[in-house]
Amino acid sequence: MNNSNLVVDIGNSKIKAALFEEDELKQKFMGEELSDLISQCPEKVGSFIFSTVRGNESTIKSHFKNEQILILNHQTPIPIRLDYKTPETLGLDRIAAAVGAHHLYKKDLLVIDAGTCITYDLVDKQGIYRGGVISPGLQMRMRAMSNYTAALPDISSEWEEIPDVFPGKSTKECLLHGAKQAILHEMNGFIDQFTEEYTHLSVILTGGDTPHFESNLKAPIFADFDLVLTGLNRILNYNK
């Protein structure tokens, strides 16, 4: 019996995938289209799970029609409980990250996913998802300040070359602080607010912008770039 799982997270611009044997991550893949994944995919995989924001379920089924696949949706059984008014609107990546976090740590957890948007998701030690927060991500803030004004430049493609000195001595430096430093203050503020109710809260930071924030937060954190993939693997095993 082949116990290997291929888990696939199809985002707006990137496809991230990983090969698991039981709970152990063996190999990771990345591409922009399904064809990129297929070219890297191992020949023999036991089961597949897909999470997609592209609405391309029929394309997935056509490419993997002879395989044992699960396409994650809001009716898929999951190993945590959602305490959420509109579970059908909760992002599948947020669900997978919460599942992965609870599977790994079994604590009161705040999962911060620093991606296009920044999401803050609380899952308690009993495995109940308690809700969260969504705010604009780093580059979204940079683009918004330019898009909604007549004179401010868009620094989203060059911000890493701008001197990170405080206070800013140029408009670009000021824009950098308005985006990056504001996010750090926001993250620290939400960590403090959640900790008021969950005293022994642990914080997990994931997402593509994690390296820009992980060493600058006041609270101790765990950084885990594979949290969504781990959660998808856990959901797949739960449904076998």
C-alpha positions in Angstrom: 0.0 0.0 0.0 1.3 3.4 -1.0 1.0 5.8 2.0 2.5 8.8 0.2 0.5 12.0 -0.1 1.0 14.9 -2.5 -0.5 18.1 -1.0 -1.1 21.0 -3.3 -1.8 24.7 -2.4 -2.8 26.6 -5.5 -2.6 30.3 -4.8 -3.3 33.3 -7.0 0.2 33.5 -8.4 2.1 30.4 -7.1 1.5 26.7 -6.7 3.1 25.1 -3.6 3.2 21.4 -3.2 4.9 18.8 -0.9 5.3 15.1 -0.8 4.6 13.5 2.6 5.2 10.0 3.9 2.7 9.7 6.8 3.4 13.0 8.6 6.9 13.5 7.4 7.6 16.1 4.7 9.9 14.5 2.1 10.1 16.9 -0.8 8.7 20.3 -1.8 7.8 21.7 -5.3 6.8 25.1 -6.6 5.5 26.4 -9.9 3.0 28.8 -11.4 0.7 26.4 -13.3 -0.5 22.8 -12.9 1.8 21.8 -15.8 4.8 22.9 -13.7 3.6 20.6 -10.9 3.0 17.7 -13.2 6.5 17.9 -14.6 8.0 17.7 -11.1 5.5 15.2 -9.6 6.7 11.7 -8.5 5.4 8.9 -10.7 3.8 7.0 -7.8 1.7 8.8 -5.2 -0.9 7.2 -3.1 -3.3 10.2 -2.5 -3.6 13.8 -3.5 -5.2 16.8 -1.9 -5.7 20.2 -3.6 -6.6 23.6 -2.1 -7.3 26.2 -4.8 -8.4 29.8 -5.0 -8.5 29.7 -8.8 -11.8 27.9 -9.3 -10.1 25.3 -11.5 -11.4 22.1 -10.0 -12.4 20.7 -13.4 -8.9 21.2 -14.7 -7.4 19.5 -11.7 -9.8 16.5 -12.2 -8.9 16.3 -15.9 -5.2 16.2 -15.1 -5.5 13.7 -12.3 -8.5 11.7 -13.4 -7.0 8.3 -12.6 -5.7 9.3 -9.2 -7.2 9.3 -5.7 -7.8 13.0 -5.1 -9.5 15.2 -2.6 -10.3 18.8 -3.5 -10.7 20.8 -0.2 -13.9 22.7 0.2 -16.1 23.9 3.0 -17.9 20.6 3.3 -14.7 18.6 3.7 -14.5 17.0 7.2 -11.6 18.5 9.1 -10.0 17.5 12.5 -10.8 20.8 14.2 -14.1 22.6 14.9 -14.9 26.0 13.5 -16.5 28.5 15.8 -17.2 31.0 13.0 -20.4 32.7 11.9 -19.7 32.2 8.1 -17.5 29.1 7.8 -18.3 29.0 4.0 -16.4 32.3 3.6 -13.4 31.3 5.7 -10.3 30.9 3.5 -9.2 27.4 2.8 -5.6 28.3 3.4 -6.6 29.8 6.8 -8.4 26.5 7.7 -5.4 24.4 6.6 -3.0 26.6 8.6 -5.1 26.3 11.7 -5.3 22.5 11.3 -1.5 22.3 10.8 -0.8 24.4 13.8 -3.1 22.4 16.1 -1.7 19.1 14.8 1.9 20.2 15.6 1.5 22.1 18.9 -1.8 21.3 20.7 -1.6 24.6 22.5 -3.6 27.9 22.4 -2.2 29.3 19.2 -2.2 32.5 17.2 -1.3 31.8 13.6 -0.1 34.9 11.7 0.1 34.4 8.0 2.1 37.3 6.4 1.1 37.1 2.7 -0.8 39.3 0.3 -3.1 40.0 3.2 -2.1 39.4 6.8 -4.4 37.0 8.7 -4.4 36.4 12.4 -6.2 33.2 13.4 -6.8 31.8 16.9 -7.1 28.1 17.5 -7.3 26.9 21.1 -5.7 23.8 22.7 -9.0 21.9 22.4 -8.8 22.3 18.6 -11.5 24.9 18.2 -10.9 27.7 15.7 -12.1 30.9 17.5 -11.9 33.5 14.7 -9.4 36.1 13.7 -8.4 39.3 11.8 -7.6 40.2 8.2 -5.5 43.2 7.3 -3.6 44.5 4.3 -0.2 42.9 3.6 3.1 44.6 3.1 3.1 45.3 -0.7 -0.7 45.9 -0.7 -0.1 48.8 1.7 2.7 50.2 -0.4 0.6 50.1 -3.6 -2.5 51.5 -1.9 -0.6 54.7 -0.7 0.4 55.3 -4.3 -2.9 54.3 -5.9 -5.0 56.5 -3.7 -2.9 59.6 -3.9 -1.6 61.8 -6.7 2.0 62.4 -5.6 3.2 59.4 -3.6 5.4 56.8 -5.5 4.8 53.1 -5.5 7.8 51.5 -3.7 6.5 47.9 -3.7 9.1 46.7 -6.2 12.1 48.5 -4.7 11.4 48.7 -1.0 14.1 46.3 0.0 16.7 48.7 -1.4 15.4 51.7 0.5 17.4 52.5 3.7 15.5 51.3 6.8 16.3 54.2 9.1 14.0 55.8 11.5 12.6 58.5 11.3 12.5 58.6 7.5 14.5 61.3 5.8 12.9 60.9 2.4 9.4 60.2 1.1 10.4 56.7 0.2 11.8 56.0 3.6 8.7 57.4 5.2 6.5 55.2 3.0 8.6 52.2 4.0 8.0 52.9 7.7 4.4 53.5 7.1 4.1 50.0 5.7 6.7 47.8 7.4 6.9 49.4 10.8 3.2 49.8 11.0 2.8 46.1 10.4 5.2 45.3 13.3 3.2 47.6 15.6 0.0 45.9 14.4 1.4 42.4 15.0 2.6 43.2 18.5 -0.7 44.9 19.3 -2.8 41.9 18.2 -0.5 39.5 20.0 -1.0 41.6 23.2 -4.7 41.7 22.7 -5.1 38.0 22.1 -2.9 37.2 25.1 -5.2 39.1 27.4 -7.7 36.3 27.0 -5.3 33.4 26.3 -2.5 33.9 28.8 -0.3 31.0 27.6 -0.7 31.8 23.9 2.0 30.6 21.5 2.5 32.5 18.2 3.3 30.9 14.9 4.4 33.1 11.9 4.0 31.8 8.4 3.7 33.2 4.9 6.1 34.7 2.3 6.8 37.9 4.2 7.8 36.0 7.4 11.5 36.8 7.1 10.8 40.5 7.3 9.1 40.3 10.7 10.2 37.2 12.6 13.2 38.7 14.3 11.5 42.0 15.2 8.5 40.9 17.2 8.4 41.4 20.9 6.8 38.0 21.6 8.7 34.6 21.1 7.4 33.0 17.9 7.7 29.8 15.9 8.4 30.4 12.2 6.9 27.7 10.0 6.8 28.2 6.2 5.1 24.8 5.6 2.2 25.2 8.0 -0.5 25.2 5.2 1.0 22.2 3.6 1.2 20.3 6.9 -2.4 21.1 7.5 -3.5 19.9 4.1 -1.6 16.6 4.7 -3.4 16.3 8.1 -6.8 16.9 6.5 -6.1 14.3 3.8 -5.1 11.7 6.3 -8.2 12.5 8.4 -10.4 11.8 5.4 -8.7 8.5 4.4 
